[in-house]
């Protein structure tokens, strides 16, 4: 699941991140959604902070680095 476009959704982003990570920690891939042309609120650096706060250091590292590298088969 691509965790991006937080300004485009009406759901509780933090709760959704928690639920997905609890179900499958390898499922989340973070993205900025830049240029965010359809978003009421474009990407903000605080989106990164939210992911780190909700998931904690280890799971956030998976979403930012490990999971995308595995998805795109980057060694």
N, C-alpha and C positions, 0 to 999 in steps of 0.2 A: 504494500500500500504506500503510495507516495504521500508523504506528509508535507503538504504545500497548500498555498492559497488560503491561508487562515482567514483572510479578509473577505473571502467569497462564500463562506459557509455559515449556516445558521445553527450548526450543532455545537456542543460543548467540546472544543478542541482538546483541552487538557484531559477530560474524561475519556474521550475517544482514543487518544494516544495511550493512556494507561491501559485501557481494555485491549487494544490491539497488541501492545507489548506483552501484556500478561498472557494472552492467548498464544502468541508466537513472536518472540523477540527478534527473529530474523525477518519479519514481514515488513518492517518500516524502513522507508528510504526517504530522507529529508530532501526537500528542494525549495528553492527560493520563489519560484513562480514569477520571476522577473521576465518580462516587464509588467506583469500584473495588469494588463490592459482592460480586463473585464471586472476587476475587483473594486468594490467601494473603497476598500483600504488596501493599498499595495503592500508588498513585502516590507517588513520592518525588522531591524536587527533584534528587536525584542521577541520575534518569532523563534529565533535561535535560543534565546534565554528561556523561553517557555518550554521548549523541548528539553533542555538541560535540567530545568527545575522539576518538571513532571517525571521524566524518565530516570534522572540521576546520571552520574558520570558514565557508568558502564553501558547502560542501555542507550544513552544518547550517542556514545561513541559508535555503537552498532549502527544506529540510524544515520549518522553523519558519514561514517567511513566504511565500516566492515560490511554492512549489508549492500551498499551500492557496489563495492568492489566485487563482492560475490555475484551479484546480479549481472554485472557486465563482464564477469570473468577476468578481472584485472588482478594480476599477481603482485 
